[in-house]
């Protein structure tokens, strides 16, 4: 069980009673350093959001402590085992999470309570992109739309923000006229027309 951390300390691996230093490991074109540890117990934190992969093999959860945990799901054996624990150094609660593709690879997208957008590799939990204070308001939910090209984000504001995943830029803001969006549900209606259902805090749809 691996925990992946964003920080500036040298990478270390803990194996039973041995502690061995290993060289620092940096992502390409990034200053992110990834120390990693072997853990022998399940993570203890308060889950704030959850998402399951389309093939139902991985569950991703966010927590109030700021963790992103990837779980290996085996439905036939009725097992849910922790696999990777990742978190940015902010330690703010994770308010929204989803699983999609980024640069043609499976990934987890998370948003913290202070609006920080992070993208994590679904296989090993490495951070692929990081946008601090990307959203100005608290985001309650995110959803991938338009054939995986855009990310829709909504929360404690009357605006829905559309993010282009290729550039990680906000390209559109839509005023829904409601003060607070709690959840979004992408779906299809007649003739396979794609739509998004918005659920307001006060029960509005």
N, C-alpha and C positions, 0 to 999 in steps of 0.2 A: 504494500500500500504506500503510495507516494504522496508527499505533500510538496507542491511547487509554490515558491514564494517569490514575490518581486522585492528586490532590495539591493543593497550594495555590499553585503557580507560575502566572503569567500564561500564557495560551494563546499558542503560537507555531506558525507554519507554516514549514517549510523547503522551498524549491523551487529545485532545482539549486544555484546559487551565491548565491541571495538569501535573506535572513532578514527576514521581515516580521512585526511584532507585530500580534496581533488581540485584540479584547476578550475578557475571560473569559466562558466559557460555562457556565452552571450549569443543572442539572436542576431541573425544577419541584419545589417542596417539598423541596429537598435542598441541602446545603452542598457537594456534590461539584463540583469544578472539573475540567474535561476539556481539558487541553492536547492538541494533536494535531500529528502530524508526518507528512510524506511520506517513506517509506523506499524505497530502491532495491535492497534485497537481502533475501533470505529470512531469517526469524528463526533464530537459532542457540540452541537450548536442548535440554534433555533431556526428552522427552515422558514423562509419567507416567500419563496416562489419555486415552482417546479415545472419541468418540461421533459417530454420523452421523445426520443429519436423516432423517425418514421419506420425504421425496421424493428423498433421495440427492443433494442439490445442495450441501449444506454439511457440512463435517467440523469438529467442535470438539475441540481438544486442550488438556489441561492439562500443565504442566511442573513440574519440580523447582525451577525458579527463580521460580515463582509466576505465570507467564504464562497467559493464556487466549488461544489463537489460533484464529481462524475462517478456514477454508480453503474456497475455491471449488472444488467437485468437478465435473468434466466427464468422465463415464464414456466418452462416445462418442469424445472426443479423447484419453482417457487422461491427463488433466491434473489436477493438484492444486496450486492456486496460493494462496499466503497472501493474505488479504484484510484482516483486522483483528487487531491485537494489543492485548489489554486486560489490566490487572493492578491489583490493589489495592496500597496502599503498604506492605503487610506483608512481601511478598516471601517468604512461606512456601510450601513445595511444595503443589501441588494434588493431592489424593489421590483425588478422585471428581468425576465430571462427567456430566451428562445434558442432553438437549434435550427441552423440553416447551413448554407455553403458560403464561403468567403475565399476568393481566389481559387475556386474549383475544389476546395477542401471542406470537409465537414467541420463545423465550428459551433461554438456557443457564444451568443451575444448577451451581455449583461449590462444593466444600468444600475448605478448606485443612487442612494437618496440625495446626493449632491449633484446628480446629473452627469457623472462620469460614465462614458461608454467604453466597454472593453470587449475584445474578441479573443476567444480562447480556442485552441486546437482541441477537437473532440476526442482525439486519441490519447494525447499525453498531457493536456492541460497547459501547454505553453501559451503565453500571451502573444498574439499576432498583431494586435493594434490596441492603442490606448489613447483616448481623448478625454482629458481632464476637464470637468465642468462644461461638458459639451451641450447639455440641455440646461436652460435657465430655470426651469421649474421642476418639481418632483414628478417623476414619471411612474405611473402605476402599471402600465402594460405596454408591451411592444409586440409587433407582428410583422412578418415578412410578407410583402405583397408584390404584385406586378412581376410574376414569374421569378421571384428571388432576387430581383434587382434593387428593390427599395425596402427600407425599414420604416414602418409607421410607429410613431411613439405618441402616447397621450397620457395625461395625468391631471394634476391639480391646476389646470388652466383651461381656458376655452379654446385653445389652439391645438390642432393635431399637426405634428411635424413629420415631414417626409425626408428620409435620409437616403442618399444614393450610396449603396454599399461599395461600389467600385472606388469612389473618391472619398467616402466618409464626409460628405458635405450635406448640409441641410439645403434642399433644393425647393422646398415648398412648405407653406404653412396654411392650414385650412381652419377657418373660424366656424365652429359648430354651434355657437350660440349657447352653449351649456357650460357652467362654471367648473365642472369636475367630471372627468371620465375615469371610471373605475376599471372597466374591462373592454377589450375589443375581440371580436370573433370574425375572422375572415371566412367567408363561405360563398356558395353559389346559389342563384335562384333560377328562374325560368330561362331556358335556352343557355344554361351554363354561364350566365352573366355573373362575373365576380363582384361581390359586394363585401362591405365590412359593417357589422352590426356593433354599434357603440352602446354601452351600458353606463348610464350616469349614476352618480353617487346617490341621487334622490329617487332612483327608480325609473328615470327616463330612458327611452330606447330610441 
